[in-house]
Amino acid sequence: MLADLDQFAKARMDVGELAKKTRERLHDMSQPLTAVQGRLQLLAAKATPEDPNAEYYREMVRLMAAATRQIAEMQQLHRAFS
C-alpha cells in the first residue's frame, strides 16, 4: 500500500514537472515568434509595390500571426487544464 502511494506521489510530481516544462517551452517559442512577426510587419509596411519581396513579407506576417495565435491557444488550454 505504501509503495502504491509512493508511486502515485512520484507520478504526480512527474506530471507537475511535465506541466512546468510545457509552460516554459511554450513561452520560449512565443517570444521569438512575436519578435520575428514584429520585424516582418515592419518590412511589409515599408515595402513598396515594386519590391519583389512585398508579397512574401505579407504572407510571412500572416503565417507568423497564425503560429503565434496557435501557441497562445495552447497556452490558454494548458492554463485551463493544469
DSSP file (Angstrom, degrees, kcal/mol; ACC not computed):
  #  RESIDUE AA STRUCTURE BP1 BP2  ACC     N-H-->O    O-->H-N    N-H-->O    O-->H-N    TCO  KAPPA ALPHA  PHI   PSI    X-CA   Y-CA   Z-CA
    1    1 A M     >        0   0    0      0, 0.0     4,-2.0     0, 0.0     5,-0.1   0.000 360.0 360.0 360.0 -44.9    0.0    0.0    0.0
    2    2 A L  H  >  +     0   0    0      1,-0.2     4,-2.3     2,-0.2     5,-0.2   0.874 360.0  53.7 -64.7 -36.8    2.8    2.4    0.9
    3    3 A A  H  > S+     0   0    0      2,-0.2     4,-2.5     1,-0.2    -1,-0.2   0.881 106.9  52.3 -64.5 -37.6    4.6    1.6   -2.3
    4    4 A D  H  > S+     0   0    0      2,-0.2     4,-2.5     1,-0.2    -2,-0.2   0.904 109.5  48.9 -64.1 -40.9    1.4    2.4   -4.3
    5    5 A L  H  X S+     0   0    0     -4,-2.0     4,-2.6     2,-0.2    -2,-0.2   0.902 111.1  49.9 -65.5 -40.4    1.2    5.8   -2.5
    6    6 A D  H  X S+     0   0    0     -4,-2.3     4,-2.4     2,-0.2    -2,-0.2   0.914 111.3  48.8 -63.0 -42.5    4.9    6.5   -3.3
    7    7 A Q  H  X S+     0   0    0     -4,-2.5     4,-2.4     2,-0.2    -2,-0.2   0.905 111.7  49.6 -64.1 -41.2    4.3    5.6   -6.9
    8    8 A F  H  X S+     0   0    0     -4,-2.5     4,-2.3     2,-0.2    -2,-0.2   0.921 111.1  49.1 -62.9 -44.4    1.3    7.8   -7.1
    9    9 A A  H  X S+     0   0    0     -4,-2.6     4,-2.1     1,-0.2    -2,-0.2   0.902 111.5  49.5 -62.6 -40.9    3.2   10.7   -5.5
   10   10 A K  H  X S+     0   0    0     -4,-2.4     4,-2.5     2,-0.2    -1,-0.2   0.910 109.8  51.0 -64.8 -41.8    6.0   10.2   -8.0
   11   11 A A  H  X S+     0   0    0     -4,-2.4     4,-2.3     1,-0.2    -2,-0.2   0.896 109.3  51.1 -62.7 -39.7    3.6   10.2  -10.9
   12   12 A R  H  X S+     0   0    0     -4,-2.3     4,-2.4     2,-0.2    -1,-0.2   0.907 110.9  48.1 -63.6 -41.4    2.0   13.4   -9.7
   13   13 A M  H  X S+     0   0    0     -4,-2.1     4,-2.7     2,-0.2    -2,-0.2   0.900 110.3  52.1 -66.1 -39.3    5.5   15.1   -9.4
   14   14 A D  H  X S+     0   0    0     -4,-2.5     4,-2.4     2,-0.2    -2,-0.2   0.910 110.9  47.1 -62.8 -41.8    6.3   13.8  -12.9
   15   15 A V  H  X S+     0   0    0     -4,-2.3     4,-2.6     2,-0.2    -1,-0.2   0.902 112.2  50.7 -65.8 -40.8    3.1   15.3  -14.3
   16   16 A G  H  X S+     0   0    0     -4,-2.4     4,-2.2     2,-0.2    -2,-0.2   0.905 111.3  47.8 -62.5 -41.5    3.8   18.6  -12.5
   17   17 A E  H  X S+     0   0    0     -4,-2.7     4,-2.6     2,-0.2    -2,-0.2   0.901 111.2  51.0 -65.9 -41.0    7.3   18.7  -13.9
   18   18 A L  H  X S+     0   0    0     -4,-2.4     4,-2.5     2,-0.2    -2,-0.2   0.911 109.8  50.2 -61.7 -42.6    6.0   18.0  -17.4
   19   19 A A  H  X S+     0   0    0     -4,-2.6     4,-2.4     2,-0.2    -2,-0.2   0.907 110.9  49.4 -62.5 -41.7    3.4   20.8  -17.0
   20   20 A K  H  X S+     0   0    0     -4,-2.2     4,-2.4     2,-0.2    -2,-0.2   0.931 112.1  47.2 -63.5 -45.8    6.2   23.2  -15.9
   21   21 A K  H  X S+     0   0    0     -4,-2.6     4,-2.6     1,-0.2    -2,-0.2   0.883 110.8  52.7 -64.0 -37.8    8.4   22.2  -18.8
   22   22 A T  H  X S+     0   0    0     -4,-2.5     4,-2.6     2,-0.2     5,-0.2   0.932 109.3  49.0 -63.4 -45.3    5.5   22.6  -21.2
   23   23 A R  H  X S+     0   0    0     -4,-2.4     4,-2.3     1,-0.2    -2,-0.2   0.931 112.9  47.8 -57.5 -46.7    4.8   26.1  -19.9
   24   24 A E  H  X S+     0   0    0     -4,-2.4     4,-2.8     1,-0.2    -2,-0.2   0.909 112.4  48.2 -63.1 -42.8    8.4   27.1  -20.3
   25   25 A R  H  X S+     0   0    0     -4,-2.6     4,-1.9     2,-0.2    -1,-0.2   0.900 111.0  50.0 -67.8 -40.1    8.7   25.7  -23.8
   26   26 A L  H  X S+     0   0    0     -4,-2.6     4,-2.2     2,-0.2    -1,-0.2   0.920 113.6  46.5 -62.7 -42.1    5.5   27.4  -25.0
   27   27 A H  H  X S+     0   0    0     -4,-2.3     4,-1.8    -5,-0.2    -2,-0.2   0.923 110.7  52.5 -64.5 -43.5    6.8   30.7  -23.5
   28   28 A D  H  < S+     0   0    0     -4,-2.8    -1,-0.2     1,-0.2    -2,-0.2   0.824 112.6  45.7 -62.9 -31.4   10.2   30.1  -25.1
   29   29 A M  H  X S+     0   0    0     -4,-1.9     4,-1.4    -5,-0.2    -1,-0.2   0.874 110.0  53.2 -77.3 -37.7    8.6   29.6  -28.5
   30   30 A S  H  X S+     0   0    0     -4,-2.2     4,-2.2     1,-0.2     5,-0.2   0.852 100.6  60.1 -71.1 -33.9    6.2   32.6  -28.3
   31   31 A Q  H  X S+     0   0    0     -4,-1.8     4,-1.9     1,-0.2    -1,-0.2   0.956 108.8  39.4 -62.8 -53.7    8.9   35.2  -27.5
   32   32 A P  H  > S+     0   0    0      0, 0.0     4,-2.8     0, 0.0     5,-0.2   0.882 114.3  55.5 -65.3 -35.1   11.0   34.8  -30.7
   33   33 A L  H  X S+     0   0    0     -4,-1.4     4,-2.7     1,-0.2    -2,-0.2   0.914 107.5  49.2 -62.2 -41.5    7.9   34.4  -32.9
   34   34 A T  H  X S+     0   0    0     -4,-2.2     4,-2.2     2,-0.2    -1,-0.2   0.908 112.1  48.7 -63.6 -41.7    6.5   37.7  -31.6
   35   35 A A  H  X S+     0   0    0     -4,-1.9     4,-2.1     2,-0.2    -2,-0.2   0.923 113.2  46.4 -64.6 -44.4    9.8   39.4  -32.3
   36   36 A V  H  X S+     0   0    0     -4,-2.8     4,-2.7     1,-0.2     5,-0.2   0.906 110.7  53.4 -65.0 -41.1   10.0   38.0  -35.8
   37   37 A Q  H  X S+     0   0    0     -4,-2.7     4,-2.4    -5,-0.2    -1,-0.2   0.915 108.7  49.7 -60.8 -42.7    6.4   38.8  -36.5
   38   38 A G  H  X S+     0   0    0     -4,-2.2     4,-1.9     2,-0.2    -1,-0.2   0.912 111.5  48.4 -61.7 -43.1    7.0   42.5  -35.5
   39   39 A R  H  X S+     0   0    0     -4,-2.1     4,-2.3     1,-0.2    -2,-0.2   0.909 112.1  48.8 -64.7 -42.3   10.1   42.7  -37.7
   40   40 A L  H  X S+     0   0    0     -4,-2.7     4,-2.8     2,-0.2    -1,-0.2   0.874 108.3  54.2 -66.0 -36.7    8.2   41.2  -40.7
   41   41 A Q  H  X S+     0   0    0     -4,-2.4     4,-2.3    -5,-0.2    -1,-0.2   0.906 108.9  49.2 -62.7 -40.0    5.3   43.6  -40.1
   42   42 A L  H  X S+     0   0    0     -4,-1.9     4,-2.0     2,-0.2    -2,-0.2   0.930 112.3  47.3 -63.8 -45.7    7.8   46.5  -40.3
   43   43 A L  H  X S+     0   0    0     -4,-2.3     4,-1.2     1,-0.2    -2,-0.2   0.905 112.7  49.5 -62.3 -41.5    9.3   45.1  -43.5
   44   44 A A  H  < S+     0   0    0     -4,-2.8    -1,-0.2     1,-0.2    -2,-0.2   0.890 110.9  49.8 -65.3 -38.9    5.9   44.6  -45.0
   45   45 A A  H  < S+     0   0    0     -4,-2.3    -1,-0.2     1,-0.2    -2,-0.2   0.858 114.5  44.1 -68.5 -34.5    4.8   48.1  -44.1
   46   46 A K  H  < S+     0   0    0     -4,-2.0    -1,-0.2    -5,-0.2    -2,-0.2   0.633  89.5 108.1 -85.0 -14.2    7.9   49.6  -45.6
   47   47 A A     <  -     0   0    0     -4,-1.2    -3,-0.0    -3,-0.2    -4,-0.0  -0.421  63.6-138.7 -69.7 134.2    7.9   47.5  -48.8
   48   48 A T    >   -     0   0    0     -2,-0.2     3,-1.4     1,-0.1     6,-0.2  -0.495  26.0-107.7 -84.6 160.9    6.9   49.4  -52.0
   49   49 A P  T 3  S+     0   0    0      0, 0.0     6,-0.1     0, 0.0    -1,-0.1   0.788 121.4  56.2 -59.8 -25.6    4.6   47.8  -54.5
   50   50 A E  T 3  S+     0   0    0      4,-0.1    -3,-0.0     3,-0.0     0, 0.0   0.669  80.6 107.9 -79.2 -16.4    7.6   47.4  -56.8
   51   51 A D    X   -     0   0    0     -3,-1.4     3,-1.5     1,-0.2     4,-0.4  -0.460  65.1-148.1 -65.7 122.5    9.5   45.4  -54.2
   52   52 A P  T 3  S+     0   0    0      0, 0.0     4,-0.3     0, 0.0     3,-0.2   0.713  97.2  52.9 -65.8 -17.8    9.6   41.7  -55.3
   53   53 A N  T 3> S+     0   0    0      1,-0.2     4,-2.8     2,-0.1     5,-0.2   0.479  79.7  95.7 -94.3  -2.8    9.5   40.7  -51.6
   54   54 A A  H <> S+     0   0    0     -3,-1.5     4,-2.1     1,-0.2     5,-0.2   0.914  87.9  44.0 -57.2 -47.2    6.4   42.7  -50.6
   55   55 A E  H  > S+     0   0    0     -4,-0.4     4,-2.4     1,-0.2    -1,-0.2   0.889 112.4  53.8 -65.7 -38.1    4.0   39.8  -51.1
   56   56 A Y  H  > S+     0   0    0     -4,-0.3     4,-2.6     2,-0.2    -2,-0.2   0.924 107.9  50.2 -60.6 -45.8    6.5   37.4  -49.4
   57   57 A Y  H  X S+     0   0    0     -4,-2.8     4,-2.5     1,-0.2    -2,-0.2   0.927 111.1  48.5 -59.2 -46.1    6.6   39.7  -46.3
   58   58 A R  H  X S+     0   0    0     -4,-2.1     4,-2.1     1,-0.2    -1,-0.2   0.905 112.6  48.1 -62.7 -41.3    2.8   39.9  -46.1
   59   59 A E  H  X S+     0   0    0     -4,-2.4     4,-2.5     2,-0.2    -1,-0.2   0.906 111.4  49.9 -66.3 -40.8    2.5   36.1  -46.4
   60   60 A M  H  X S+     0   0    0     -4,-2.6     4,-2.9     2,-0.2     5,-0.2   0.886 108.7  52.5 -65.6 -38.2    5.1   35.6  -43.7
   61   61 A V  H  X S+     0   0    0     -4,-2.5     4,-2.5     2,-0.2    -1,-0.2   0.931 110.8  48.5 -60.5 -44.4    3.4   38.1  -41.4
   62   62 A R  H  X S+     0   0    0     -4,-2.1     4,-2.0     2,-0.2    -2,-0.2   0.920 113.7  45.8 -62.1 -44.7    0.1   36.1  -41.9
   63   63 A L  H  X S+     0   0    0     -4,-2.5     4,-2.3     2,-0.2    -2,-0.2   0.900 113.0  49.3 -67.3 -41.2    1.9   32.8  -41.2
   64   64 A M  H  X S+     0   0    0     -4,-2.9     4,-2.8     2,-0.2     5,-0.2   0.899 110.0  51.8 -64.6 -40.2    3.7   34.1  -38.1
   65   65 A A  H  X S+     0   0    0     -4,-2.5     4,-2.5    -5,-0.2    -1,-0.2   0.904 109.9  49.8 -62.5 -40.4    0.5   35.6  -36.8
   66   66 A A  H  X S+     0   0    0     -4,-2.0     4,-2.2     2,-0.2    -2,-0.2   0.919 112.4  46.6 -64.3 -43.3   -1.2   32.2  -37.2
   67   67 A A  H  X S+     0   0    0     -4,-2.3     4,-2.2     2,-0.2    -2,-0.2   0.917 113.1  49.1 -64.9 -43.2    1.6   30.4  -35.4
   68   68 A T  H  X S+     0   0    0     -4,-2.8     4,-2.3     1,-0.2    -2,-0.2   0.906 110.9  50.7 -62.2 -41.8    1.6   32.9  -32.6
   69   69 A R  H  X S+     0   0    0     -4,-2.5     4,-2.2    -5,-0.2    -1,-0.2   0.893 109.3  50.9 -63.4 -40.8   -2.1   32.6  -32.3
   70   70 A Q  H  X S+     0   0    0     -4,-2.2     4,-2.2     2,-0.2    -1,-0.2   0.895 110.0  49.1 -65.5 -39.7   -1.8   28.8  -32.1
   71   71 A I  H  X S+     0   0    0     -4,-2.2     4,-2.5     2,-0.2    -2,-0.2   0.911 109.9  51.9 -65.7 -41.0    0.8   29.0  -29.4
   72   72 A A  H  X S+     0   0    0     -4,-2.3     4,-2.3     1,-0.2    -2,-0.2   0.898 109.3  50.4 -61.5 -39.8   -1.4   31.4  -27.4
   73   73 A E  H  X S+     0   0    0     -4,-2.2     4,-2.5     2,-0.2    -1,-0.2   0.901 109.8  50.2 -64.1 -40.7   -4.3   28.9  -27.7
   74   74 A M  H  X S+     0   0    0     -4,-2.2     4,-2.6     1,-0.2    -2,-0.2   0.903 109.8  51.2 -63.6 -40.3   -2.1   26.1  -26.5
   75   75 A Q  H  X S+     0   0    0     -4,-2.5     4,-2.5     2,-0.2    -2,-0.2   0.908 110.2  49.0 -63.5 -41.2   -1.1   28.3  -23.5
   76   76 A Q  H  X S+     0   0    0     -4,-2.3     4,-2.3     2,-0.2    -2,-0.2   0.926 112.7  47.2 -63.9 -44.6   -4.7   29.0  -22.7
   77   77 A L  H  X S+     0   0    0     -4,-2.5     4,-1.7     2,-0.2    -2,-0.2   0.907 111.4  51.7 -61.7 -41.1   -5.6   25.3  -22.9
   78   78 A H  H  X S+     0   0    0     -4,-2.6     4,-0.9     1,-0.2    -2,-0.2   0.923 110.6  47.7 -62.8 -44.3   -2.6   24.5  -20.7
   79   79 A R  H  < S+     0   0    0     -4,-2.5     3,-0.4     1,-0.2    -1,-0.2   0.891 110.8  52.7 -62.8 -38.8   -3.6   27.0  -18.1
   80   80 A A  H  < S+     0   0    0     -4,-2.3    -1,-0.2     1,-0.2    -2,-0.2   0.825 118.4  34.3 -67.4 -31.6   -7.2   25.7  -18.1
   81   81 A F  H  <        0   0    0     -4,-1.7    -1,-0.2    -3,-0.1    -2,-0.2   0.362 360.0 360.0-109.9   5.3   -6.2   22.1  -17.5
   82   82 A S     <        0   0    0     -4,-0.9    -2,-0.1    -3,-0.4    -3,-0.1   0.433 360.0 360.0-118.5 360.0   -3.1   22.4  -15.3
